[in-house]
Amino acid sequence: MSVDPHVDYHSHDPKDEEPLSDNPAIREAQLHERRMRRALASKEDPMHDDESTVERMRRQAAEDDEAERTREETERDAGPGYDI
């Protein structure tokens, strides 16, 4: 079995979904890191030709806000006693 000598087994993996800190400053940095990593282009979600990372972050934030509004409206319309 070959071992890659350049692998850092103790490095931070953003997919670990570590719990957010109780410290508001650290929590904000953690959330910002998540947003930045999500906005980076990947093989599964490539960057559009005319799109910058900043524009991508804004679009994703707008999509998240819309999804949150939709979720809240669905919960409100379902009425009490329904778990969605």
N, CA, C and O of each residue as an XYZ file, in Angstrom:
336
protein
N       0.843     -1.182      0.000
C       0.000      0.000      0.000
C       0.885      1.239      0.000
O       1.751      1.392      0.861
N       0.666      2.110     -0.955
C       1.474      3.321     -1.022
C       0.850      4.401     -0.148
O      -0.364      4.439      0.049
N       1.689      5.259      0.361
C       1.249      6.348      1.223
C       1.742      7.649      0.620
O       2.923      7.788      0.302
N       0.842      8.592      0.466
C       1.220      9.898     -0.062
C       1.888     10.697      1.050
O       1.243     10.984      2.058
N       3.150     11.061      0.903
C       3.843     11.791      1.977
C       3.343     13.225      2.129
O       3.681     13.886      3.112
N       2.552     13.718      1.190
C       2.070     15.097      1.240
C       0.686     15.220      1.870
O       0.154     16.327      1.962
N       0.101     14.126      2.300
C      -1.219     14.167      2.897
C      -1.089     14.591      4.360
O      -0.301     14.018      5.112
N      -1.846     15.569      4.744
C      -1.864     16.021      6.136
C      -3.131     15.472      6.779
O      -4.220     16.008      6.573
N      -2.989     14.424      7.546
C      -4.149     13.758      8.133
C      -4.788     14.556      9.261
O      -5.863     14.196      9.740
N      -4.142     15.629      9.688
C      -4.688     16.450     10.768
C      -5.221     17.782     10.257
O      -5.568     18.657     11.051
N      -5.288     17.942      8.949
C      -5.745     19.210      8.395
C      -7.259     19.348      8.541
O      -7.977     18.373      8.761
N      -7.710     20.571      8.412
C      -9.135     20.883      8.540
C      -9.873     20.443      7.286
O      -9.473     20.790      6.174
N     -10.934     19.693      7.454
C     -11.777     19.294      6.329
C     -13.127     19.974      6.491
O     -13.858     19.653      7.428
N     -13.486     20.906      5.605
C     -14.745     21.639      5.769
C     -15.970     20.745      5.682
O     -17.049     21.147      6.119
N     -15.837     19.557      5.137
C     -16.975     18.650      5.039
C     -17.261     17.955      6.366
O     -18.250     17.232      6.486
N     -16.401     18.169      7.363
C     -16.615     17.556      8.672
C     -17.814     18.145      9.400
O     -18.337     17.541     10.335
N     -18.250     19.332      8.968
C     -19.382     20.019      9.602
C     -19.193     20.105     11.115
O     -20.024     19.631     11.889
N     -18.096     20.711     11.510
C     -17.830     20.904     12.925
C     -18.902     21.813     13.511
O     -19.425     22.682     12.812
N     -19.233     21.625     14.778
C     -20.244     22.492     15.398
C     -19.747     23.937     15.446
O     -18.551     24.192     15.587
N     -20.680     24.865     15.326
C     -20.323     26.272     15.372
C     -19.951     26.686     16.787
O     -20.481     26.154     17.762
N     -19.051     27.624     16.887
C     -18.573     28.120     18.168
C     -19.660     28.937     18.874
O     -20.564     29.476     18.236
N     -19.553     29.015     20.186
C     -20.445     29.865     20.967
C     -19.996     31.326     20.926
O     -20.788     32.232     21.188
N     -18.725     31.550     20.598
C     -18.174     32.891     20.504
C     -18.686     33.529     19.211
O     -18.438     32.994     18.130
N     -19.396     34.662     19.296
C     -19.989     35.272     18.097
C     -18.965     35.619     17.014
O     -19.256     35.464     15.828
N     -17.783     36.081     17.393
C     -16.773     36.445     16.399
C     -16.277     35.210     15.653
O     -16.129     35.235     14.431
N     -16.021     34.134     16.387
C     -15.556     32.895     15.767
C     -16.666     32.288     14.924
O     -16.411     31.779     13.832
N     -17.903     32.339     15.427
C     -19.043     31.800     14.684
C     -19.195     32.512     13.343
O     -19.416     31.862     12.321
N     -19.078     33.838     13.334
C     -19.196     34.602     12.096
C     -18.096     34.204     11.121
O     -18.351     34.082      9.923
N     -16.883     34.000     11.612
C     -15.780     33.567     10.746
C     -16.055     32.171     10.180
O     -15.769     31.908      9.012
N     -16.604     31.285     10.997
C     -16.941     29.940     10.533
C     -18.014     29.987      9.451
O     -17.913     29.283      8.447
N     -19.030     30.804      9.648
C     -20.096     30.927      8.657
C     -19.568     31.535      7.362
O     -19.946     31.112      6.270
N     -18.686     32.537      7.491
C     -18.093     33.153      6.307
C     -17.252     32.129      5.540
O     -17.287     32.091      4.310
N     -16.503     31.306      6.262
C     -15.706     30.268      5.610
C     -16.613     29.295      4.852
O     -16.295     28.902      3.730
N     -17.725     28.910      5.449
C     -18.663     28.011      4.775
C     -19.208     28.627      3.495
O     -19.299     27.966      2.460
N     -19.575     29.927      3.583
C     -20.103     30.607      2.394
C     -19.042     30.697      1.297
O     -19.335     30.481      0.122
N     -17.809     31.015      1.690
C     -16.723     31.125      0.712
C     -16.443     29.778      0.056
O     -16.301     29.703     -1.164
N     -16.362     28.725      0.844
C     -16.083     27.404      0.282
C     -17.209     26.952     -0.646
O     -16.959     26.320     -1.673
N     -18.439     27.276     -0.284
C     -19.581     26.907     -1.124
C     -19.545     27.649     -2.453
O     -19.973     27.116     -3.477
N     -19.032     28.889     -2.439
C     -19.001     29.707     -3.654
C     -17.871     29.314     -4.601
O     -17.905     29.668     -5.780
N     -16.882     28.596     -4.107
C     -15.781     28.207     -4.982
C     -16.271     27.229     -6.040
O     -17.124     26.380     -5.782
N     -15.721     27.367     -7.211
C     -16.106     26.478     -8.305
C     -15.574     25.076     -8.045
O     -14.496     24.897     -7.478
N     -16.338     24.102     -8.462
C     -15.911     22.712     -8.344
C     -16.265     21.996     -9.645
O     -16.944     22.543    -10.514
N     -15.798     20.790     -9.748
C     -16.090     20.012    -10.948
C     -17.598     19.784    -11.079
O     -18.135     19.800    -12.187
N     -18.280     19.574     -9.950
C     -19.714     19.331     -9.956
C     -20.523     20.612    -10.181
O     -21.638     20.568    -10.701
N     -19.950     21.747     -9.784
C     -20.649     23.029     -9.891
C     -19.677     24.075    -10.441
O     -19.204     24.930     -9.694
N     -19.376     24.013    -11.743
C     -18.372     24.923    -12.311
C     -18.864     26.370    -12.356
O     -20.062     26.649    -12.344
N     -17.894     27.268    -12.407
C     -18.180     28.695    -12.495
C     -18.651     29.019    -13.911
O     -18.108     28.494    -14.884
N     -19.656     29.878    -14.026
C     -20.102     30.342    -15.340
C     -19.063     31.306    -15.910
O     -18.308     31.921    -15.158
N     -19.024     31.436    -17.208
C     -18.019     32.284    -17.853
C     -18.087     33.732    -17.390
O     -17.051     34.374    -17.219
N     -19.274     34.245    -17.188
C     -19.439     35.652    -16.846
C     -19.685     35.880    -15.361
O     -20.189     36.935    -14.975
N     -19.339     34.913    -14.527
C     -19.644     34.991    -13.097
C     -18.364     35.068    -12.275
O     -17.413     34.325    -12.521
N     -18.346     35.967    -11.302
C     -17.225     36.042    -10.373
C     -17.619     35.347     -9.073
O     -18.791     35.036     -8.862
N     -16.659     35.109     -8.221
C     -16.939     34.460     -6.940
C     -17.870     35.329     -6.093
O     -18.763     34.815     -5.419
N     -17.660     36.640     -6.129
C     -18.515     37.557     -5.365
C     -19.954     37.489     -5.869
O     -20.894     37.428     -5.077
N     -20.120     37.499     -7.200
C     -21.470     37.401     -7.764
C     -22.108     36.074     -7.399
O     -23.305     36.004     -7.121
N     -21.313     35.034     -7.401
C     -21.808     33.698     -7.047
C     -22.264     33.663     -5.584
O     -23.298     33.075     -5.268
N     -21.487     34.295     -4.693
C     -21.877     34.357     -3.276
C     -23.187     35.126     -3.109
O     -24.048     34.723     -2.327
N     -23.339     36.222     -3.836
C     -24.580     37.008     -3.751
C     -25.776     36.198     -4.247
O     -26.843     36.213     -3.633
N     -25.589     35.490     -5.362
C     -26.674     34.675     -5.912
C     -27.056     33.570     -4.932
O     -28.240     33.314     -4.713
N     -26.063     32.919     -4.347
C     -26.350     31.852     -3.395
C     -27.039     32.388     -2.148
O     -27.927     31.733     -1.603
N     -26.640     33.574     -1.691
C     -27.294     34.180     -0.531
C     -28.755     34.492     -0.847
O     -29.631     34.275     -0.010
N     -29.018     34.997     -2.044
C     -30.400     35.285     -2.448
C     -31.209     33.993     -2.533
O     -32.368     33.959     -2.120
N     -30.603     32.930     -3.066
C     -31.293     31.638     -3.144
C     -31.586     31.096     -1.749
O     -32.657     30.540     -1.506
N     -30.632     31.261     -0.835
C     -30.839     30.799      0.539
C     -31.959     31.574      1.218
O     -32.784     30.996      1.926
N     -31.985     32.905      0.996
C     -33.051     33.732      1.574
C     -34.417     33.310      1.042
O     -35.381     33.220      1.802
N     -34.500     33.051     -0.256
C     -35.757     32.630     -0.865
C     -36.196     31.274     -0.313
O     -37.378     31.067     -0.038
N     -35.256     30.361     -0.153
C     -35.584     29.038      0.399
C     -36.074     29.162      1.841
O     -36.989     28.448      2.252
N     -35.469     30.064      2.603
C     -35.887     30.282      3.990
C     -37.294     30.871      4.038
O     -38.114     30.449      4.854
N     -37.582     31.851      3.163
C     -38.930     32.439      3.117
C     -39.968     31.379      2.733
O     -41.054     31.327      3.311
N     -39.629     30.548      1.768
C     -40.543     29.494      1.335
C     -40.804     28.508      2.463
O     -41.936     28.074      2.678
N     -39.739     28.159      3.181
C     -39.884     27.227      4.300
C     -40.782     27.828      5.388
O     -41.658     27.149      5.924
N     -40.556     29.111      5.707
C     -41.369     29.772      6.729
C     -42.833     29.863      6.298
O     -43.734     29.655      7.112
N     -43.073     30.174      5.027
C     -44.453     30.259      4.533
C     -45.126     28.893      4.583
O     -46.302     28.793      4.930
N     -44.397     27.857      4.243
C     -44.959     26.501      4.268
C     -45.322     26.104      5.691
O     -46.379     25.520      5.928
N     -44.443     26.422      6.638
C     -44.733     26.107      8.030
C     -45.939     26.892      8.532
O     -46.787     26.356      9.245
N     -46.008     28.185      8.148
C     -47.125     29.025      8.578
C     -48.431     28.529      7.985
O     -49.446     28.478      8.680
N     -48.420     28.163      6.709
C     -49.628     27.696      6.034
C     -50.079     26.317      6.523
O     -51.267     26.001      6.469
N     -49.149     25.505      6.994
C     -49.487     24.161      7.476
C     -50.282     24.254      8.785
O     -51.063     23.360      9.113
N     -50.077     25.323      9.506
C     -50.806     25.509     10.753
C     -50.186     24.750     11.906
O     -49.231     23.997     11.716
N     -50.721     24.944     13.104
C     -50.167     24.283     14.282
C     -50.416     22.767     14.230
O     -51.411     22.290     13.684
N     -49.486     22.054     14.811
C     -49.647     20.618     14.910
C     -49.047     19.825     13.765
O     -49.036     18.594     13.790
N     -48.552     20.526     12.770
C     -47.933     19.836     11.621
C     -46.433     20.026     11.681
O     -45.948     21.146     11.843
N     -45.708     18.948     11.553
C     -44.260     19.012     11.448
C     -43.879     18.760     10.012
O     -44.254     17.753      9.411
N     -43.121     19.704      9.471
C     -42.713     19.556      8.071
C     -41.268     19.155      8.031
O     -40.708     18.973      6.950
